[in-house]
Amino acid sequence: MPPPEEEPEPGRAPAAGARLPAPALCAACGAALSYYALFPLFRGGGIGLSALLALLFAPVAAMSFFRALASLPRAWACAAAPAGPAPLCAAHIGAAQPGAGLPGAPPLGGSGAARADDAGPPAPARGARPACPAGRGPPAAAACAAGGCGAYGAMRAARMLPLLFAAFASGLALGIGSGARVSAGQAFGIPSGAVAGISGVLLDDPRMVSGGSAMATVSLRGAVAGSGGSGLGGAGGAAAGGGAGEMSGFAGAGLAGAGLAGARAASSGEIAVFFRGESAGRLREFGRGAQVFAEGRLQRPAFGPFAGAYVFSADSLHVAAPASRLDRFRTRARLALADRFAGQPGGAGGGEGEAPGAAWRGLALALLLGVRDSLDSGMAALYRSAGISYILALSGMHLAVIAALVSFLLKKPLGLRPAAIAGAAIIAAYCFLVGPLPSLYRSALMYMLGVLAVLGMLRRDSLSVLSMAFLIQLALSPGAGASLSFSLSYLAMLGILVLGKSLRGILGGALPPALLNPLALSLGAFIGTAGMVAWVFGDLRPAGILAGIAVAPLTTAFMIGSIAWLALDAALPALSPLLAWPLSLLYRLMEETARLASLLPGISASPRLVIALSLLASALLLWLDSRMRARRSRLRPFA
């Protein structure tokens, strides 16, 4: 389901002037500010506790001030309205005859007289300020707000600002709390240099990495100390910093080899564990939720995605307890689907005339389940060079395809609302099957909130839906906020909703919708993520703007075809090759498109410069869009 479009509140016409931001957007801004800026500064010693508390309570003080201002009598607000010429608001002219004050103009409805309930004050003379209608009741107030009456607009803003400041302060508190939960870090209970074994619970499904090894995230439950020869090793031990120094102190006291050998301690936090290839098969069978014990050594890389955090290199693996029944059912379902696509004994794997393990199968597995173990490494490299690697990462785009397919199949037989509810249940089951991917969960949360909007429980405001999804995900999974995919997903969606909408407003009429819509989406996402991409990867791939427009529809067709192939292969395996050949053709088309885009060079620039240019481009697009909207609103009465 696409994000819900904005719509005016029932009984209220769209405001002529600028609208106040939604409370959810203010809360999301406060949470992002405190999570990504204020709390890291506090944790690093950049600001003290008193300054952090002052920043937290400043919005509360502002809220109190505006709340007191809003409680002033309405008559005072009317008297405070600026003197001089003022445009007539809808409350003044909407109830009167449209020709009031204009010689020869016909009355309302073309009849000789207006209705009694439409009677209103006559139009004021030129240059006179109209009387404030604040005391004329809700209907007149709503009409006045729609017409842009300055006095009522100021009163409404004063009444809304306390709510906005309260939302911002709540977001600040949420961001600080989430940051504190993440900052707890890894605690082993014994000196890190003495750790020779860890135990914990697998938080995700093991995935293959370079060199034939597997990686999984483990929630720590305990740690075991080894002999003096165990612990941090190699370059990782040299980079351990405090851990190595701490160990040397214990070694000097004679504790490393004797006092701590075999000691066990409770541990907490999460750690990435790298398993050897021979252990990957066992992990694959047990899956997420299994309790494991691994022997090996701690490392602390100085570079890469795990820089500054401990990782564990496991030499041996022991499964202490299987996962829950629900997790085991999920693991068996994933294995069955993976084996069917791989053409192994777990599934039929297609009929004759198709080579088992064809290249398209690995891509289908990556796009539908997020399993990239069988994905051609050359294909992944091409997508990275072309600037469209986000297409291979299971995200909102892929969930949108599945949601659209579900809506297409269920909307006509069930109706809009039952189809939306059934689709939400299917999306929840799909997310459970795939696993905890931040970008996928962001899209799923937006879908669920969109269903609530369809049911009339939420206002259909795309930015509010995105903001609420951000707040919910940050509260439920604080660690996800620190991942790159989380940040890129929300920045791309923000660029699509804000900048993509502006681009459609600016270029509307100049380009056909079939080209304008994907161009606006792709360019909005590119501008929204350019700063972070340049900061993390060091270069930009502008070719991905056009390559994404070409590859995205091919990917959509490929995903739908893969789902159809899966159903056909399960029901009539002998007929599955009929779909395998078109899927292979789509795979080749996507590969060739990515290859052509990869020939264009990337742009290496300073991340600060890219961020500045992105902000400048965003401001320019928003300004041009506002000018175009103002121009169209002036011309609308003459259309």
Steps between C-alpha positions, in 0.01 A plus 500: 500500500650835406530766770167673558457830327436815696141607529336789683326432826124442476310824500804716433612640171868499415675798651621765265820563689774280632387215723642422840699176517327192636573402863639163387750678275610723789544195723704321233725808459558511875577128516744519208674805650552339838582149372751600233644825642426595861545164672821410309638843601406431861650151490821635348532781753410777254217628720424451867195360671370847590518614137321183386222555753474866399457401136239247603293742707530802267207375285298446820555864600404617152192279514393662827546848355292436191239319703463812714485713187228280353291533815462876455147622416403493136400864514862588584617303200253686279621833636857396440434431134704740282317808385472607143385325187442128541369244254145389557487153647244239407300574816439855374420437136389134502175569682420816310393540141799448271428832339480702819663836444520441123246696297279286281627165631230229532413360840584147618352227284371750245183563700372839602597469866733297718375239745435614853768272650757636254462854626827649616668832547539718194839529341708767670602811317824509311794536736302409812586200714220241523365413840650187650248213489670303780187506708261387229527128571686202354357520146606860458835427667568213262410715201712781639798265540454379142495858374817597681364748756808629679346521850360149495816362342710649779264358762502155343880503477524600866273210592692251285853599599479352854407164347788523254751590771369218718544257210854629438590460869356147502710418195811633676429275798440198274826556313699536821344185645565301182858627485556398863376149426743471207793655685500221756721319249667165561574381854679166541529488880871411474792682335446497126851367441420186697182408310539166322134401465158661489144377528182667383197492274506546123312817413493450124557235238864427417609642167796409288785748468825503303732209551223245551437593862167596654405795718219544751412739780491345848336641811757438771406294804838392638877496442771250592863586570778297347865448581759769462545424131138568416330827443555786262719398214669647198419845380170489680676458835734787423199719428316398812626796699357488847433126481865412437618742766255356746624152421862597549419618852347165586790317340746690717310388807517139386125480439493448125638152502374368829243712679271557198547175308159339457320781683144566384314828519167641391525721192271744323480678168512385140801379305567395142638146486686356201473123467705266287352350186446157652285657774282693255292195409409425863412863564285503191300205629442645848449863395394803699419449867739210562729518805862447404840479666808585295870476579745735337641848554385858520611755246447875476540625142628852446322539165186380329139473613601358842767760577522570871286200604601149591437209263557133572680257271368153584715192458234256620125503545267321741120532485388508862123514440278523193278797426135525590242309299394813313857583406564141394191510278628823345845350440353190332286719273801711400708191431222346289469812287877537468542135398221529244667799336840331519366182338611281792321199648289721725310619193423387152721764347328507164467248228717398211629756259624728778835477666459474875672787679440739210624854566153651526416274795759666723361842413143386571608367839669831582200711393232288668668373819808720538730194472802597292698179545430386141516844337759532226784713637552656157139616494537658844817679390327636188213638705743671738689661212175614339377663821194277534615253765195597707290294258673181621440583867156395616325827582185702457504475123473122516234508769303750289496248215366227730247740656379611157463137392302418815278805449439406137394148592285585804351844437229396256371188679525644854469876465746773598497475880494118536771478234712752691464299823578170325797663329632620836486144634683367192766772528552419870544130418741586218714720728511220757616259230770730363639622832593830665615724216478871596398626156238225463353570842479871416290422195286251694431754774397757241268243344338424837454869574362547150243231575398693812461808281278303260289392798461864603712475816781726375521800278628427151823697521806331352755691708311423819489130411876500431566685827288259703676202341837655595392555861356149538802328348745706704311422821464127434845443349746771609796314355349513151533878499878466491498285185573647158197337337269662757633850433508462123149358494347792690706763316399354162133492599519856632655612171227322303215652703635855516733554203323255269174682560669834427650366178160381384360845573779675312514272196129418485379548144853510357549122513252214462400341832646166395845663497448775757395280791795256498743786428368699796522196728853409391635856513333573834651187656842583350506852643371379835775239541789668314660644812508173696607297197793736439588493870504120525613384155702801384340541157167545324355317202263742321451237229283317751227764456425392143610139550252465785219628279581229245571213741216559749216391265707202387552407865126528567421271208775260612363480856144437384626236256706335775196476726298351214782254428508397865127429501519311170803300609315393815180404315621379159880464499507377141366837378736724700755526213237697308563785740869430558603615152323842521655548843843423359437759227402764758811415696719561193325830425559620856861388484568680172331819622717497810809434289432802278441724802817374668707634209425855611752623760405598851559836663742534790440811708529621855208368708450845654476652153249236391289563810506876441404459133222257592353746748528781247331292229223402743437863597495604134252229405269588789515870411427439132212270591348762731527763227333270249220420744443867576487580130250222432281613791487852357402371158244247624206750526545589133509140378 
